[in-house]
Amino acid sequence: MPTPIAVITGASRGIGRATALRLAADYEIVAIARSDDELESLAQEIEASGGVCRPRVVDVTDPGAVRAALAGIEAQVLVNNAGVGTTKPFVQLTRDEWMRMVDVNFNALFDVTQALVGPMIERRSGHIVFIGSISGRSAYPGGTCYAATKHAVMGFSESLMLELREFGVKVSIVNPGSVATHFSARSDPSWMLAAEDVANAVADVLNTPPNVLIHRVEVRTLTVPKKA
């Protein structure tokens, strides 16, 4: 039996990279990101451990590039992880910053998911995982756009789950709290989740019996943030 394929967006670093490394023992990884060097480094690390990784340099906001990169790939798993975030007061937020977050965090989900969901429906098997955020159910100052995109991901994922479960296709969303990645480079990472913690949650969601669906998971650190 061939090794199942897992497509992971934003795979070059952070949660995406940790997830690719975590799943590589059980899946052939198709790693999607914009950084050629970081993708190649990921592929080498996976292959050194005996896994298979096919890097694809793609801007997920380019529909044509997404279709070309994913054509002919029959994925068992899709991890929609790619995301960007700019935190600042709304009056300081530029339209370009707004559109970049909307395009990467939400609009790209349409193209990536549509490129892979058809074969899942046809064979009545597959699992789509979204990396959301606890900001998808709560607001915070400076998050007018980022939180809004994550609220949109929550709505999309639940609606998609209700549409696809009758075809045997699972849809899940993993919502982490603060994670020590490039997103939090200006903050103290000592109390935050590690990217590997989120990757383990993804693996747990995937590792369920065929008749069981874990749709929504919230992952938080037990460590209390240090007071300023």
C-alpha positions, 0 to 999 in steps of 0.5 A: 500500500502506498504511503498516504500524502499530507500537504502542508502549507506554510511548511517552511517554519514554525507550526508548519515545519513542526507539523511536517516533521511530526507527520513525516513518519506516517505520510509523504509530505508535500511541503508548500511555502514561499521560501526555497532555502527553508523548504529544502532544509526541511526536505533534507531533515525529513529525508535524513530520518527516512521520510519523503518530502516534496517541496513546492515553492508557491505563494498560496495567494496565487490561484494559478500557482496553487493549482499547478503545484497541487495538480494530480496530488491525491492527498489524504491529509491537508493542513491549511497552516499558512498565515501572516499577522500584523498587530497594530491599532486599526487607524495605523493599519494600511490597506496593503497589510489588511489585504495581505492578511485576508488573502493569506489567512482566508482567501488562500483556503479556497484555492488550496482546499478546492485543489485537493478536496475533490479526490477525497470526496470521490474515494470517501476518505481524507482529512482537512485540518485548519490551523486557527487561533484562540483569536478566532473566538475572542478579540484583542486590541490591535487584532481587527484584521487578524482576529477577523480572519481567524473568525472567518476560518472558524466559520469556514471550517465548521460549515465545510465539516457539515458539508463533507462528513457525509462523504467520509471526509473529516474537517478539523480546526486546531486553535492554539494560544500564543506559540513561540514562532516568528509570529511572537518574535517581539515577545518573551517566548518562555511561557508560550507553547512550542510549535511542536505542541501544536504539531502533536495536537494535529497528529492526535486529531488525525489519529482517530478511528474512521467513525470518530471526528474531533472537529475543534481543539483549543491548545494552551500553555499551562505556564502563566505569562510573566508579569511586566 
